[in-house]
């Protein structure tokens, strides 16, 4: 239940259109819904402005479908991250409008009208190999009704590709920069724009990349100001934070 729905319910009670018993029925699962294997936080959207997200990793397709089945009864968009097509096939039987995003490994179900923000998020990637993390960030931001513009494969190995798009990138309200290897691209972007930059290190790279640790440390020790860093491969965290900034 979000703030708008709560206001409508309280107004309806005040005007005598909804009786107390009906209202109690709607409040019954106000805190959270108990399933055998999960506790679904119904109060989160009222607290934070964003609904609970389903983290699909290590959940069975049946568990994901069970959570979606309940959440699908609520007036909120649904995002499942770190999931696969097997889970999607089960979700699709419950929610025919569900979409599977192969690169992002995500499922989305849109329950509310798609009203995009007037401002937008720029999503900049160093290489094509970083696209799965980029798409997780993009799909996250888009299900929260943000406009997202993508600028892929503009890394430091051919930095002229980035400068060709720089004027467009500067028009964004917030910029997500995704890079593996040594993670240099956010430092370059941060030194060229007057917008907040969210840096996302990826695990893409050769042995000394240490599964993304070299990119993470490079971004954390950047000499450019205005950069925040999320965890390795955490496209979801970047998309969520960018949405919050874009909607301020």
N, C-alpha and C positions, 0 to 999 in steps of 0.2 A: 504494500500500500504506500503510494507516494503522497506528498503533501496536498496536491490538487484533489486526489480522490478522498483523502481524509476531510478536507474542507467541504467537499460536496456532501459527504455523508453527514457531517455535523450540521450543515445547513438544512439538509433534508429532515433531520430529527427536530431541529428548531422550528421548522415550518410545519411539522406534523405529518409529513409525507412518509416518514419511516418510523415505525414504532420501536420501542426499546428492545424487544425480543429479536427483531430483524437486525438491529444494529449489533447486538451481542453476537449473533451468528456471524457477522462479518468480522468481528474482533476476535473470534475464537482462536484463530491461528495468528494473531497479530504479532507475537514475538517470533516464534519459529514453528515450523511444521516438523514433527518427529516421524521419520521413516526408520525402518530397521537398521539401515546402514548410513543414514545421513540426517542432519538437522538443518533444514532449509531456513535461512534467515529472512523472514518476511519483513522485518523492521529496517533492513539495511538501506533501502531506497529512501525512506523517510529520514534516516539519520544522515546519510551521506550524499543523497541525490542520485545514487547509482544502485541498481539491483545487484543481488548476489550473482557471481559468475561461477559456472561449473568448470572446475579444473579436471579435465578428463583423464589425465595420465594416471595409470594404475587402477582406474575404475573400469569395471566390466561394462560391456554394452548394455546389459540388463540394468545395472545400477544407473547408468547415464539416462537410459530411457525412462526409468522410474522417477528420477528427479525431474526430468523434463515434463513428464505426464502431469505432475503436480504443478510445476511452475507455469505450465501452459494454460492453467485455469486462471492465472492472474493477469492483470493488465500491464504487462511489462515485457520489454524485449529480452530475448534469451541468447546468451553466448556460452558456447562450450569450447574450451581451448584444449590443445594437446590431445586430440582425439583422432579417430580413423573412420574409414568408410563403413566398416562393420557396424560401429555404433550408429553412424548416420542412417543406415538402412532400418535399424530398429526405431530410431527417433522419427523417421519419415512416416512410419505407420501411425504414429500418435499425432504428429504435426505435419501434414502434407505440404505446408508452406516452408518447411525447413530447407535451408541451403547448406551445401557442403563446400568448403573452400579448401581445395586440395593442397595448395602450397602452404597455406597458413595452418593446416590441420585443425580447422575450426568449423563449428556448426553455428549458424545463426537462425533465429526465428524472430521475425519482426511482428510485434503485436500492436504497435502504435503507429500513427501516421508519420511518414518519413519527412520531417521538417529539418533540413540541413541548416547549419549555422551560416551566417553571412561571411564571417571570417573563415580562414582555412588553415590546415596543418600541412606543412611541406614534409615529405618523407624522402630522405636522401640516402642512397646506399652506395657503398664503395664498389661492390662487385655483384655480378649476377648470382653468385653462390650465396650471397646474404639475403636473397629474396624471401625464403621461408620466414625468417625473423621479421623482415619488413612487412610481409603480408599479415602476420599475426598482429603487428602494431596497427596496420591500416584497417583491418577488419574490426579490431577493437574500437578504434576511433569512429569508424563509420556506423557501427551499431548503436553508438551513443550520439548519432545525428550530427557528426562533424563532417565538413567537406575536407577531403584529403587529396592532395596533388602529389604524384609520385615522380621522383627523379632517380632512376636506377642506373647503376654501373657508371658512376662518375668519380671513381676513386683516384688516389694520388699517383698511380702508375701512368695515368693520362689526365693530368689535372686540368688541361684545357677543356675537357668535357664538362667539368664542374663550372668553370668560369663562363662557358657558353650559356649556362642556365642561371647564373648568379642573380641577375636582375629579377627573374621570376621567383626564385627562392626567397629573396628579400621581402616579397609581398606577403608572405605567410605571417601569421600571428605567433606561431611557435614552430620550431624545426626539430624533427627527429632525424638523427644521423646514425646510420647502422654500418658498422665496419668490423671486419675480422683482421687477420694478419697482425700488423703492428698497431692498428687502431688509430692512424694518424688523421683521418679525414675530419673528425669533429673539431680538432684544433684549428684546422684551416677554415672550416665554416665559422667557428666561433670568433675568429679574428676578422671576419668579413661582413658580419651582420649585426644588427642592433636588436635582435630578437632572442628570447631564451632558446637554448639548444639542449635537447635531451640526447645524450650519447648512449648507444647500445652496442656493447662489444659482442661479437659472435664467436663461436667456437671454430669458425672457418680458418684454416691455416695449416702450415707444416709443423713438424714436431716441436720446434722451439716456441710455437704459439701456445703450447701447454693447454690445449682445449679452450682457448679464449682468454687465458690469464694474461698473456702479453698485451692483448688489446685492452683488457680491463685496466691494467696498471698504467698503460699509456694514456688512457682517457682520464683516469683519476689524477694523473700528474701533469695534465695539460697546462700550458702557460696561458691559454686563452681564457678570458673571463666569461661568465654567463653560461657555463656548461654544467649540467647535472648528469650523473651517470647512474644507469640502472644495472642490474645483474646481467651476467653472460646469457645471451640468447633470450632475454626477457622482453620480447616484443610487446606482450600484453601490458607489462608495467609501463612501458614507454607510451603506448597508445592511450592508456588510462590517464596518465599524468598530463599528456598533451591535451586531452579532452578537457580536463579540469582547468588548465591554463587558458585554452581557447575560449572557454565559456565564462571566464571571469568578467 
